[in-house]
């Protein structure tokens, strides 16, 4: 069975992990120029958010 996890990185993007390998980084700061993908804009924006992990069943 494939394990899918959405990991919200502290002060960073949402990572979609499939079998513990990152497949895509999704913007959650709102500043990315390539939405919905993260382009690292959260650094310049001083984005702050907690870390969280959600398993998809």
ZIUR-V98179 format. One record per run of one state. SS is the DSSP state (A for helix, B for strand, O for the rest). FROM is the first residue (numbers start at 1). TO is the last residue. If there is no record, write none. Layout:
<<SS | FROM | TO> <SS | FROM | TO>>
//
This chain:
<<O | 1 | 3> <B | 4 | 8> <O | 9 | 13> <B | 14 | 18> <O | 19 | 20> <B | 21 | 26> <O | 27 | 36> <B | 37 | 37> <O | 38 | 40> <A | 41 | 44> <O | 45 | 51> <B | 52 | 56> <O | 57 | 57>>
//
